[in-house]
Amino acid sequence: MVGPVAAAAALAVCVAAASCTSTTESVPAAGTTLRISGTTAADFQNVVLSLPDLRFQVATEGGSSITSLHDLRRGTIDVSLPMADVAYLAYSGQLEEMPGRFDRLRGMAVLTLNAVHLIAGGHTTVRTIRDLRGLKISLGPPGSAIAPIAEQLLKANGIGLNDVDGTRLPNPEIPDKLARRQIDAAFVTFAPPNAGVTAMAKGGARLVAIAGPAIEDVRTRYPYLKRTVIPGMTYPNQQETVHTIGVDVLMVCRADLDEQVVYRLLDVYFATRPATRPPDLERAPATPIPLHPGAARYYRQRELSR
């Protein structure tokens, strides 16, 4: 797993390499610098080398889905990778952390499905969400998209926020806190396998299923939550398949981003995705917010929309 600082440093090297190999004629004109965050830099490393005339700048450290949308709305960055639920709520004006509608938000692609992992410490007897009552749990990083989902999952199982000792921990702090028994369980979202979850599983933590009638009731009210599974043996000591839910990760931008830039970015992005995680191009256009014209043109030309 590449950390934000390492990814940003690697991107800077890529930008330098691309700039050194470009000729005078390929020097970008004004408006061809694409600003991204440090937390998404790793996703664009291969794109940088394939588009030497498009400069990439790591403009912010980054953080959560909500943080990235605030940066996008302010114009600090041009492209971000938020979770679908947060993007939809921001676009429709229902995101509590963002007053008003972000109606200039546009979709570029559905990238992957992040699975909700409910991780219980090996020192606990937690086997279902209902067993979390009275325990100390991490609901997700500050400002993250997982916290509202965790709250709904608890509520559906008859547990209010007053019934748990809830806290908001950055993901990197969770393994140590769980190992020291300073928390009993944590909700996190990752595309499995995840290195942090692997480390926790090696230490005796286990995954708890998120399934059943109560969860289906939540899904009827929040259609962006999708059924998914974490196959057996994905993590150490995980013998059986774990049923859970997931949320799509999107690539988004503002409506004013140049159409040709969006088109070329998608073209190269999908062409350079790692072979171990190929994109599902048939699902890619199915963003819950309007597509950017450059993205719509990209999918139309591949007969993937309509």
SELUMMAR-198171 format. One record per residue (C-alpha): residue number from 1; residue in three letters; x, y, z. Coordinates in steps of 0.1 Angstrom, whole numbers, plus 5000, padded with zeros to 4 digits. Example, Ala and Ser with C-alpha at 12.3 -4.5 7.8 and 13.67 -1.06 7.14 Angstrom:
+-----+--------+------+------+------+
: num : residu :    X :    Y :    Z :
+-----+--------+------+------+------+
:   1 :    ALA : 5123 : 4955 : 5078 :
:   2 :    SER : 5137 : 4989 : 5071 :
+-----+--------+------+------+------+
***
This chain:
+-----+--------+------+------+------+
: num : residu :    X :    Y :    Z :
+-----+--------+------+------+------+
:   1 :    MET : 5000 : 5000 : 5000 :
:   2 :    VAL : 5015 : 5033 : 4990 :
:   3 :    GLY : 5012 : 5061 : 5015 :
:   4 :    PRO : 5002 : 5097 : 5006 :
:   5 :    VAL : 5037 : 5111 : 5011 :
:   6 :    ALA : 5055 : 5083 : 4991 :
:   7 :    ALA : 5029 : 5086 : 4964 :
:   8 :    ALA : 5033 : 5123 : 4962 :
:   9 :    ALA : 5070 : 5120 : 4960 :
:  10 :    ALA : 5068 : 5093 : 4933 :
:  11 :    LEU : 5044 : 5116 : 4913 :
:  12 :    ALA : 5069 : 5144 : 4916 :
:  13 :    VAL : 5096 : 5122 : 4901 :
:  14 :    CYS : 5072 : 5112 : 4873 :
:  15 :    VAL : 5064 : 5148 : 4866 :
:  16 :    ALA : 5101 : 5157 : 4865 :
:  17 :    ALA : 5108 : 5128 : 4841 :
:  18 :    ALA : 5079 : 5137 : 4818 :
:  19 :    SER : 5090 : 5173 : 4817 :
:  20 :    CYS : 5126 : 5164 : 4809 :
:  21 :    THR : 5116 : 5143 : 4780 :
:  22 :    SER : 5092 : 5168 : 4765 :
:  23 :    THR : 5103 : 5191 : 4736 :
:  24 :    THR : 5097 : 5229 : 4734 :
:  25 :    GLU : 5066 : 5222 : 4713 :
:  26 :    SER : 5051 : 5200 : 4741 :
:  27 :    VAL : 5054 : 5225 : 4769 :
:  28 :    PRO : 5019 : 5227 : 4783 :
:  29 :    ALA : 5000 : 5259 : 4777 :
:  30 :    ALA : 4980 : 5277 : 4805 :
:  31 :    GLY : 4952 : 5256 : 4818 :
:  32 :    THR : 4969 : 5222 : 4812 :
:  33 :    THR : 4981 : 5216 : 4848 :
:  34 :    LEU : 4959 : 5191 : 4866 :
:  35 :    ARG : 4959 : 5195 : 4904 :
:  36 :    ILE : 4954 : 5165 : 4926 :
:  37 :    SER : 4958 : 5155 : 4962 :
:  38 :    GLY : 4986 : 5135 : 4978 :
:  39 :    THR : 4962 : 5107 : 4987 :
:  40 :    THR : 4953 : 5101 : 4951 :
:  41 :    ALA : 4988 : 5106 : 4936 :
:  42 :    ALA : 4995 : 5069 : 4933 :
:  43 :    ASP : 4964 : 5064 : 4911 :
:  44 :    PHE : 4978 : 5088 : 4885 :
:  45 :    GLN : 5015 : 5078 : 4883 :
:  46 :    ASN : 5012 : 5058 : 4851 :
:  47 :    VAL : 4990 : 5085 : 4835 :
:  48 :    VAL : 5017 : 5111 : 4841 :
:  49 :    LEU : 5042 : 5092 : 4820 :
:  50 :    SER : 5017 : 5087 : 4792 :
:  51 :    LEU : 5006 : 5123 : 4790 :
:  52 :    PRO : 5038 : 5144 : 4790 :
:  53 :    ASP : 5020 : 5175 : 4778 :
:  54 :    LEU : 4997 : 5175 : 4808 :
:  55 :    ARG : 5013 : 5186 : 4840 :
:  56 :    PHE : 5002 : 5171 : 4873 :
:  57 :    GLN : 5006 : 5190 : 4905 :
:  58 :    VAL : 5001 : 5176 : 4940 :
:  59 :    ALA : 4983 : 5206 : 4954 :
:  60 :    THR : 4970 : 5193 : 4988 :
:  61 :    GLU : 4979 : 5166 : 5012 :
:  62 :    GLY : 4944 : 5152 : 5008 :
:  63 :    GLY : 4924 : 5131 : 5032 :
:  64 :    SER : 4888 : 5118 : 5032 :
:  65 :    SER : 4861 : 5118 : 5005 :
:  66 :    ILE : 4846 : 5148 : 5021 :
:  67 :    THR : 4879 : 5167 : 5023 :
:  68 :    SER : 4885 : 5160 : 4986 :
:  69 :    LEU : 4851 : 5174 : 4976 :
:  70 :    HIS : 4857 : 5205 : 4997 :
:  71 :    ASP : 4890 : 5210 : 4979 :
:  72 :    LEU : 4874 : 5203 : 4945 :
:  73 :    ARG : 4846 : 5228 : 4952 :
:  74 :    ARG : 4871 : 5255 : 4962 :
:  75 :    GLY : 4891 : 5249 : 4931 :
:  76 :    THR : 4922 : 5237 : 4950 :
:  77 :    ILE : 4922 : 5204 : 4931 :
:  78 :    ASP : 4907 : 5194 : 4897 :
:  79 :    VAL : 4900 : 5157 : 4901 :
:  80 :    SER : 4892 : 5136 : 4931 :
:  81 :    LEU : 4883 : 5100 : 4940 :
:  82 :    PRO : 4854 : 5102 : 4966 :
:  83 :    MET : 4830 : 5074 : 4975 :
:  84 :    ALA : 4798 : 5074 : 4956 :
:  85 :    ASP : 4775 : 5082 : 4985 :
:  86 :    VAL : 4793 : 5113 : 4995 :
:  87 :    ALA : 4795 : 5125 : 4959 :
:  88 :    TYR : 4758 : 5121 : 4954 :
:  89 :    LEU : 4749 : 5138 : 4987 :
:  90 :    ALA : 4772 : 5167 : 4979 :
:  91 :    TYR : 4757 : 5171 : 4944 :
:  92 :    SER : 4721 : 5170 : 4958 :
:  93 :    GLY : 4728 : 5193 : 4987 :
:  94 :    GLN : 4723 : 5167 : 5014 :
:  95 :    LEU : 4758 : 5165 : 5027 :
:  96 :    GLU : 4758 : 5179 : 5062 :
:  97 :    GLU : 4794 : 5189 : 5061 :
:  98 :    MET : 4789 : 5209 : 5029 :
:  99 :    PRO : 4762 : 5236 : 5029 :
: 100 :    GLY : 4743 : 5240 : 4996 :
: 101 :    ARG : 4744 : 5220 : 4964 :
: 102 :    PHE : 4777 : 5212 : 4947 :
: 103 :    ASP : 4758 : 5213 : 4914 :
: 104 :    ARG : 4790 : 5218 : 4894 :
: 105 :    LEU : 4802 : 5184 : 4904 :
: 106 :    ARG : 4805 : 5159 : 4875 :
: 107 :    GLY : 4812 : 5122 : 4872 :
: 108 :    MET : 4841 : 5107 : 4852 :
: 109 :    ALA : 4840 : 5070 : 4861 :
: 110 :    VAL : 4830 : 5043 : 4886 :
: 111 :    LEU : 4864 : 5028 : 4895 :
: 112 :    THR : 4861 : 5001 : 4920 :
: 113 :    LEU : 4840 : 4989 : 4949 :
: 114 :    ASN : 4853 : 4995 : 4984 :
: 115 :    ALA : 4841 : 4969 : 5009 :
: 116 :    VAL : 4830 : 4979 : 5044 :
: 117 :    HIS : 4852 : 4959 : 5068 :
: 118 :    LEU : 4840 : 4956 : 5104 :
: 119 :    ILE : 4870 : 4944 : 5123 :
: 120 :    ALA : 4867 : 4931 : 5158 :
: 121 :    GLY : 4897 : 4927 : 5181 :
: 122 :    GLY : 4908 : 4892 : 5190 :
: 123 :    HIS : 4902 : 4900 : 5227 :
: 124 :    THR : 4864 : 4905 : 5221 :
: 125 :    THR : 4836 : 4881 : 5216 :
: 126 :    VAL : 4820 : 4902 : 5188 :
: 127 :    ARG : 4803 : 4880 : 5161 :
: 128 :    THR : 4776 : 4904 : 5149 :
: 129 :    ILE : 4770 : 4941 : 5148 :
: 130 :    ARG : 4746 : 4937 : 5178 :
: 131 :    ASP : 4775 : 4926 : 5199 :
: 132 :    LEU : 4790 : 4961 : 5196 :
: 133 :    ARG : 4767 : 4975 : 5222 :
: 134 :    GLY : 4787 : 4990 : 5251 :
: 135 :    LEU : 4821 : 4987 : 5233 :
: 136 :    LYS : 4846 : 5013 : 5222 :
: 137 :    ILE : 4846 : 5014 : 5184 :
: 138 :    SER : 4861 : 5035 : 5156 :
: 139 :    LEU : 4833 : 5048 : 5133 :
: 140 :    GLY : 4858 : 5059 : 5107 :
: 141 :    PRO : 4884 : 5086 : 5101 :
: 142 :    PRO : 4874 : 5123 : 5108 :
: 143 :    GLY : 4853 : 5136 : 5080 :
: 144 :    SER : 4852 : 5103 : 5063 :
: 145 :    ALA : 4823 : 5087 : 5043 :
: 146 :    ILE : 4822 : 5056 : 5064 :
: 147 :    ALA : 4811 : 5073 : 5096 :
: 148 :    PRO : 4775 : 5080 : 5084 :
: 149 :    ILE : 4773 : 5045 : 5071 :
: 150 :    ALA : 4785 : 5030 : 5103 :
: 151 :    GLU : 4759 : 5050 : 5122 :
: 152 :    GLN : 4731 : 5037 : 5100 :
: 153 :    LEU : 4743 : 5001 : 5103 :
: 154 :    LEU : 4743 : 5004 : 5141 :
: 155 :    LYS : 4709 : 5020 : 5142 :
: 156 :    ALA : 4694 : 4993 : 5120 :
: 157 :    ASN : 4706 : 4968 : 5146 :
: 158 :    GLY : 4690 : 4987 : 5175 :
: 159 :    ILE : 4722 : 5005 : 5186 :
: 160 :    GLY : 4723 : 5042 : 5190 :
: 161 :    LEU : 4755 : 5063 : 5192 :
: 162 :    ASN : 4748 : 5066 : 5230 :
: 163 :    ASP : 4750 : 5028 : 5232 :
: 164 :    VAL : 4786 : 5027 : 5221 :
: 165 :    ASP : 4818 : 5045 : 5230 :
: 166 :    GLY : 4823 : 5059 : 5194 :
: 167 :    THR : 4855 : 5076 : 5183 :
: 168 :    ARG : 4869 : 5088 : 5150 :
: 169 :    LEU : 4904 : 5075 : 5142 :
: 170 :    PRO : 4926 : 5079 : 5112 :
: 171 :    ASN : 4930 : 5046 : 5095 :
: 172 :    PRO : 4968 : 5043 : 5102 :
: 173 :    GLU : 4961 : 5045 : 5140 :
: 174 :    ILE : 4935 : 5017 : 5141 :
: 175 :    PRO : 4959 : 4986 : 5140 :
: 176 :    ASP : 4979 : 4999 : 5170 :
: 177 :    LYS : 4948 : 5009 : 5190 :
: 178 :    LEU : 4932 : 4976 : 5184 :
: 179 :    ALA : 4963 : 4957 : 5193 :
: 180 :    ARG : 4966 : 4977 : 5226 :
: 181 :    ARG : 4929 : 4971 : 5233 :
: 182 :    GLN : 4922 : 5008 : 5233 :
: 183 :    ILE : 4894 : 5001 : 5209 :
: 184 :    ASP : 4874 : 4969 : 5205 :
: 185 :    ALA : 4863 : 4972 : 5168 :
: 186 :    ALA : 4865 : 4995 : 5138 :
: 187 :    PHE : 4846 : 5002 : 5106 :
: 188 :    VAL : 4868 : 5009 : 5076 :
: 189 :    THR : 4864 : 5008 : 5038 :
: 190 :    PHE : 4889 : 4994 : 5015 :
: 191 :    ALA : 4891 : 4974 : 4983 :
: 192 :    PRO : 4903 : 4941 : 4996 :
: 193 :    PRO : 4929 : 4929 : 5003 :
: 194 :    ASN : 4942 : 4958 : 5024 :
: 195 :    ALA : 4976 : 4958 : 5040 :
: 196 :    GLY : 4963 : 4974 : 5073 :
: 197 :    VAL : 4936 : 4948 : 5076 :
: 198 :    THR : 4961 : 4921 : 5069 :
: 199 :    ALA : 4983 : 4933 : 5097 :
: 200 :    MET : 4953 : 4934 : 5121 :
: 201 :    ALA : 4942 : 4899 : 5111 :
: 202 :    LYS : 4977 : 4886 : 5117 :
: 203 :    GLY : 4974 : 4900 : 5152 :
: 204 :    GLY : 4942 : 4881 : 5159 :
: 205 :    ALA : 4915 : 4905 : 5147 :
: 206 :    ARG : 4887 : 4891 : 5127 :
: 207 :    LEU : 4861 : 4903 : 5102 :
: 208 :    VAL : 4825 : 4904 : 5112 :
: 209 :    ALA : 4797 : 4899 : 5086 :
: 210 :    ILE : 4775 : 4928 : 5077 :
: 211 :    ALA : 4744 : 4911 : 5063 :
: 212 :    GLY : 4708 : 4901 : 5072 :
: 213 :    PRO : 4673 : 4917 : 5071 :
: 214 :    ALA : 4684 : 4948 : 5091 :
: 215 :    ILE : 4711 : 4955 : 5065 :
: 216 :    GLU : 4688 : 4950 : 5036 :
: 217 :    ASP : 4664 : 4976 : 5052 :
: 218 :    VAL : 4693 : 5001 : 5052 :
: 219 :    ARG : 4701 : 4993 : 5016 :
: 220 :    THR : 4665 : 5001 : 5005 :
: 221 :    ARG : 4670 : 5036 : 5019 :
: 222 :    TYR : 4706 : 5040 : 5007 :
: 223 :    PRO : 4708 : 5024 : 4973 :
: 224 :    TYR : 4744 : 5033 : 4969 :
: 225 :    LEU : 4752 : 5005 : 4994 :
: 226 :    LYS : 4758 : 4973 : 4974 :
: 227 :    ARG : 4760 : 4937 : 4986 :
: 228 :    THR : 4795 : 4922 : 4982 :
: 229 :    VAL : 4817 : 4896 : 4998 :
: 230 :    ILE : 4853 : 4893 : 5010 :
: 231 :    PRO : 4863 : 4858 : 4998 :
: 232 :    GLY : 4877 : 4833 : 5022 :
: 233 :    MET : 4915 : 4834 : 5026 :
: 234 :    THR : 4916 : 4871 : 5016 :
: 235 :    TYR : 4931 : 4878 : 5050 :
: 236 :    PRO : 4951 : 4856 : 5075 :
: 237 :    ASN : 4930 : 4832 : 5095 :
: 238 :    GLN : 4899 : 4841 : 5074 :
: 239 :    GLN : 4886 : 4807 : 5065 :
: 240 :    GLU : 4851 : 4816 : 5053 :
: 241 :    THR : 4837 : 4841 : 5029 :
: 242 :    VAL : 4824 : 4872 : 5047 :
: 243 :    HIS : 4793 : 4889 : 5035 :
: 244 :    THR : 4793 : 4926 : 5037 :
: 245 :    ILE : 4783 : 4958 : 5018 :
: 246 :    GLY : 4804 : 4981 : 4997 :
: 247 :    VAL : 4804 : 5016 : 4981 :
: 248 :    ASP : 4817 : 5025 : 4947 :
: 249 :    VAL : 4847 : 5048 : 4944 :
: 250 :    LEU : 4843 : 5074 : 4917 :
: 251 :    MET : 4865 : 5097 : 4897 :
: 252 :    VAL : 4850 : 5131 : 4897 :
: 253 :    CYS : 4858 : 5167 : 4886 :
: 254 :    ARG : 4841 : 5201 : 4883 :
: 255 :    ALA : 4820 : 5209 : 4852 :
: 256 :    ASP : 4845 : 5235 : 4841 :
: 257 :    LEU : 4874 : 5211 : 4836 :
: 258 :    ASP : 4884 : 5211 : 4799 :
: 259 :    GLU : 4865 : 5184 : 4779 :
: 260 :    GLN : 4896 : 5172 : 4760 :
: 261 :    VAL : 4916 : 5169 : 4792 :
: 262 :    VAL : 4888 : 5147 : 4808 :
: 263 :    TYR : 4886 : 5126 : 4776 :
: 264 :    ARG : 4924 : 5120 : 4774 :
: 265 :    LEU : 4927 : 5114 : 4811 :
: 266 :    LEU : 4901 : 5086 : 4811 :
: 267 :    ASP : 4916 : 5071 : 4779 :
: 268 :    VAL : 4950 : 5068 : 4794 :
: 269 :    TYR : 4938 : 5060 : 4829 :
: 270 :    PHE : 4919 : 5029 : 4818 :
: 271 :    ALA : 4947 : 5018 : 4795 :
: 272 :    THR : 4973 : 5019 : 4823 :
: 273 :    ARG : 4953 : 5004 : 4851 :
: 274 :    PRO : 4972 : 4975 : 4868 :
: 275 :    ALA : 4964 : 4941 : 4853 :
: 276 :    THR : 4956 : 4927 : 4887 :
: 277 :    ARG : 4926 : 4951 : 4891 :
: 278 :    PRO : 4911 : 4957 : 4856 :
: 279 :    PRO : 4884 : 4983 : 4854 :
: 280 :    ASP : 4849 : 4973 : 4847 :
: 281 :    LEU : 4843 : 4995 : 4817 :
: 282 :    GLU : 4807 : 4985 : 4814 :
: 283 :    ARG : 4800 : 4999 : 4849 :
: 284 :    ALA : 4824 : 5028 : 4846 :
: 285 :    PRO : 4798 : 5053 : 4832 :
: 286 :    ALA : 4772 : 5045 : 4859 :
: 287 :    THR : 4780 : 5074 : 4882 :
: 288 :    PRO : 4752 : 5087 : 4905 :
: 289 :    ILE : 4758 : 5122 : 4893 :
: 290 :    PRO : 4758 : 5137 : 4858 :
: 291 :    LEU : 4788 : 5127 : 4836 :
: 292 :    HIS : 4812 : 5154 : 4825 :
: 293 :    PRO : 4809 : 5160 : 4787 :
: 294 :    GLY : 4844 : 5147 : 4781 :
: 295 :    ALA : 4836 : 5115 : 4800 :
: 296 :    ALA : 4803 : 5111 : 4781 :
: 297 :    ARG : 4821 : 5114 : 4748 :
: 298 :    TYR : 4847 : 5088 : 4759 :
: 299 :    TYR : 4820 : 5062 : 4767 :
: 300 :    ARG : 4798 : 5070 : 4737 :
: 301 :    GLN : 4827 : 5064 : 4714 :
: 302 :    ARG : 4831 : 5029 : 4730 :
: 303 :    GLU : 4794 : 5021 : 4728 :
: 304 :    LEU : 4793 : 5018 : 4765 :
: 305 :    SER : 4766 : 5044 : 4773 :
: 306 :    ARG : 4730 : 5044 : 4761 :
+-----+--------+------+------+------+
***
